[in-house]
Structures are given as structure tokens and as C-alpha cells.
Amino acid sequence: MRNYFKYIILGVLALLVVLLSLWGLGAGKKQAYSKTLVENVKAVVLALDFFYNDNNRFPTADEFLNREIMQSYFSNYPVFEEWSQGACSPAFSYSRPAANNYKVDFCLVTQVGEYKSGWNQIIKEK
């Protein structure tokens, strides 16, 4: 009977290790997603600056979503629909209140550097 008890304890411990590992992998996946989203947002900001340098204004929302217009400003044109995850859906929006300014809103599932978990905003004015 004692030998069975030892195996039961080992089985429970093994199960706990597996469950904790799976939980950790899920947290790591969320962190990786958020880091990727921040890098994508930085690429968008850079592309918007390039557009401004060429046109002396920021793109309208329609121009921003037009692949033919914006493709030359991105090394890889983003698929914005793929940026959504969980409570952050959609996870990204762009608006241009005036020709010389814009607002980018984006949602992260975990904190990354100076950007908090949840909604963040970048406002730029020239």
C-alpha cells in the first residue's frame, strides 16, 4: 500500500508541473504578442513620418488603410485585422483630426516597457 501512495504523490506532482508549465507558456505567448504589437506600432509611426515627409501632411484614415498608397512606406504592409487578441479587439486604430496631426490607439494584453496593459495612445503633431 505504501508503494502506491508514493506513486500517487509523484503523479500529482507531475500533473502540477505540467499544469504550471502550460500556464507559463500562455503568459509567455501573451507577452510575445504584446511585444510584436509594439514593434508593429513603431513601424506604423515611422511609415507615417515618411508619408509626412513626402506629402507635407499625414494620410487620411482612408489613405492609411489603402494598401496601394501606404505600401511603399512599410517594409511589410501590416494586416491590421491580425493584431487583435482577446479583449483587445480591434487592437489598433488610426485617425487624423487635421493634416498635421494624427492619433494611434492600440491595446496590449500585457505591459511592454512604457506601454501599459490595455489601451495606449500615441498623438503626434507637426
C-alpha positions, 0 to 999 in steps of 0.5 A: 500500500505504501508503494502506491501512495508514493506513486500517487504523490509523484503523479500529482506532482507531475500533473502540477508541473505540467499544469504550471508549465502550460500556464507559463507558456500562455503568459509567455505567448501573451507577452510575445504578442504584446511585444510584436504589437509594439514593434508593429506600432513603431513601424506604423509611426515611422511609415507615417513620418515618411508619408509626412515627409513626402506629402507635407501632411499625414494620410487620411484614415482612408489613405492609411488603410489603402494598401496601394498608397501606404505600401511603399512606406512599410517594409511589410504592409501590416494586416491590421485585422491580425493584431487583435487578441482577446479583449483587445479587439480591434487592437489598433486604430488610426485617425487624423483630426487635421493634416498635421496631426494624427492619433494611434490607439492600440491595446496590449494584453500585457505591459511592454516597457512604457506601454501599459496593459490595455489601451495606449495612445500615441498623438503626434503633431507637426 
